[in-house]
Amino acid sequence: MDIFLLILSFVFMIVGIIGSVIPVLPGPLSSWLGLFIFSNISNVQVESKILIFCLIIGLIIFILDYIIPIYTSKKFGASKFGIIGASIGTLIGLFLPPFGIIIGALIGAIAGELFLNKNFEKSIKAAAGVFLGLIVSGFTKALISIIFLVIYINLFLNNFKNLF
């Protein structure tokens, strides 16, 4: 059972990093779940302070993931249509690697704004805000997920004797 939990915890750590880029998956919270699963392996010692701190950080990033793109979008004059368009474009872009997510978000934001106000210049400016928000949010999620992975690796190495 311990080997299964070890593998499962590692899978959640990887899903967390992937989820930092793919909007459907909650990146840092998936990584935190990997830490939590790892802490439940018998003979593994993980301080509860680490888990609580990482959970709080993961929840803050989860909330900011929704606030940052909206904030930057509004600062650049984007509407709800631009944000929805960027989200749809991002999802479609998942199927067009490696740059499909970025290009999809931009095209979707422009299309959403053009649908609303028919002004191409304003649509480009609003799309830039949506794009900036998605980039900042994605970078922040990726950074936190990588930090969680480093914590995971450190915990793994500290508990290596207890695992095998």
For each residue, the residues with C-beta under 8 A, 3 or more apart:
1: 4 5
2: 5 6 41 42 43 163
3: 6 7
4: 1 7 8
5: 1 2 8 9 37 38 40 41
6: 2 3 9 10 38 41 163
7: 3 4 10 11
8: 4 5 11 12 34 37
9: 5 6 12 13 34 35 37 38 41 152
10: 6 7 13 14 34 152
11: 7 8 14 15 34
12: 8 9 15 16 30 31 33 34 37
13: 9 10 16 17 30 31 34 35 145 148 149 152
14: 10 11 17 18
15: 11 12 18 19 25 30 31 34
16: 12 13 19 20 25 27 28 29 30 31 32 33 34 145 148 149
17: 13 14 20 21 27 31 142 145 146 149
18: 14 15 21 22 25 27
19: 15 16 22 24 25 26 27 28 30 141 145
20: 16 17 27 28 138 141 142 144 145
21: 17 18 27 101 138 142
22: 18 19 25 94 101
23: 87 90 91
24: 19 91
25: 15 16 18 19 22 30
26: 19 29 30 62
27: 16 17 18 19 20 21 30 31 61 141 142 144 145
28: 16 19 20 31 32 57 58 61 62 141 144 145 148
29: 16 26 32 33 58 59 62
30: 12 13 15 16 19 25 26 27 33 34 145
31: 12 13 15 16 17 27 28 34 35 58 144 145 148 149 152
32: 16 28 29 35 36 51 54 55 58 148
33: 12 16 29 30 36 37
34: 8 9 10 11 12 13 15 16 30 31 37 38 148 152
35: 9 13 31 32 38 39 46 50 51 54 148 151 152 155
36: 32 33 39 40 51 55
37: 5 8 9 12 33 34 40 41
38: 5 6 9 34 35 41 44 46 152 155 156
39: 35 36 44 46 51 155
40: 5 36 37 44
41: 2 5 6 9 37 38 44 159 163
42: 2
43: 2 159 162 163
44: 38 39 40 41 155 159 162 163
45: 158 159 162
46: 35 38 39 50 51 155 159
47: 50 51
48: 51 52
49: 52 53
50: 35 46 47 53 54 151 155
51: 32 35 36 39 46 47 48 54 55
52: 48 49 55 56
53: 49 50 56 57
54: 32 35 50 51 57 58 148 151
55: 32 36 51 52 58 59
56: 52 53 59 60
57: 28 53 54 60 61 144
58: 28 29 31 32 54 55 61 62 144 148
59: 29 55 56 62 63
60: 56 57 63 64
61: 27 28 57 58 64 65 140 141 144
62: 26 28 29 58 59 65 66
63: 59 60 66 67
64: 60 61 67 68 137 140
65: 61 62 68 69 137 140 141
66: 62 63 69 70
67: 63 64 70 71
68: 64 65 71 72 133 136 137 140
69: 65 66 72 73 83 86 130 133 134 136 137
70: 66 67 73 74 83 133
71: 67 68 74 75 133
72: 68 69 75 76 129 130 132 133 136
73: 69 70 76 78 82 83 86 126 129 130 133
74: 70 71 77 78 129
75: 71 72 129
76: 72 73 125 126 128 129 130 132
77: 74 122 125 126 129
78: 73 74 82 83 109 113 126 127 129 130
79: 82 83 112 113 116 117 126
80: 83 84
81: 84 85 112 113 115 116
82: 73 78 79 85 86 109 110 112 113 116 123 126 127 129 130
83: 69 70 73 78 79 80 86 87 109 112 130
84: 80 81 87 88 112
85: 81 82 88 89 108 109 110 111 112 113 115 130
86: 69 73 82 83 89 90 105 106 108 109 112 127 130 131 134
87: 23 83 84 90 91 105 108
88: 84 85 91 92 108 112
89: 85 86 92 93 103 104 105 106 107 108 109 111
90: 23 86 87 93 94 101 104 105 108 134
91: 23 24 87 88 94 104
92: 88 89 95 96 100 104 108
93: 89 90 96 99 100 101 102 103 104 105
94: 22 90 91 97 100 101 104
95: 92 100
96: 92 93 99 100 103 104
97: 94 100
98:
99: 93 96 102 103
100: 92 93 94 95 96 97 103 104
101: 21 22 90 93 94 104 105
102: 93 99 105 106 131 135
103: 89 93 96 99 100 106 107
104: 89 90 91 92 93 94 96 100 101 107 108
105: 86 87 89 90 93 101 102 108 109 130 131 134
106: 86 89 102 103 109 110 127 130 131
107: 89 103 104 110 111
108: 85 86 87 88 89 90 92 104 105 111 112
109: 78 82 83 85 86 89 105 106 112 113 123 126 127 130 131
110: 82 85 106 107 113 114 123 124 127
111: 85 89 107 108 114 115
112: 79 81 82 83 84 85 86 88 108 109 115 116
113: 78 79 81 82 85 109 110 116 117 119 122 123 126 127
114: 110 111 117 118 119 120 123
115: 81 85 111 112
116: 79 81 82 112 113
117: 79 113 114 122 123
118: 114
119: 113 114 122 123
120: 114 123 124
121: 124 125
122: 77 113 117 119 125 126
123: 82 109 110 113 114 117 119 120 126 127
124: 110 120 121 127 128
125: 76 77 121 122 128 129
126: 73 76 77 78 79 82 109 113 122 123 129 130
127: 78 82 86 106 109 110 113 123 124 130 131
128: 76 124 125 131 132
129: 72 73 74 75 76 77 78 82 125 126 132 133
130: 69 72 73 76 78 82 83 85 86 105 106 109 126 127 133 134
131: 86 102 105 106 109 127 128 134 135
132: 72 76 128 129 135 136
133: 68 69 70 71 72 73 129 130 136 137
134: 69 86 90 105 130 131 137 138
135: 102 131 132 138 139
136: 68 69 72 132 133 139 140
137: 64 65 68 69 133 134 140 141
138: 20 21 134 135 141 142
139: 135 136 142 143
140: 61 64 65 68 136 137 143 144
141: 19 20 27 28 61 65 137 138 144 145
142: 17 20 21 27 138 139 145 146
143: 139 140 146 147
144: 20 27 28 31 57 58 61 140 141 147 148
145: 13 16 17 19 20 27 28 30 31 141 142 148 149
146: 17 142 143 149 150
147: 143 144 150 151
148: 13 16 28 31 32 34 35 54 58 144 145 151 152
149: 13 16 17 31 145 146 152 153
150: 146 147 153 154
151: 35 50 54 147 148 154 155
152: 9 10 13 31 34 35 38 148 149 155 156
153: 149 150 156 157
154: 150 151 157 158
155: 35 38 39 44 46 50 151 152 158 159
156: 38 152 153 159 160 163
157: 153 154 160
158: 45 154 155
159: 41 43 44 45 46 155 156 162 163
160: 156 157 163 164
161: 164
162: 43 44 45 159
163: 2 6 41 43 44 156 159 160
164: 160 161
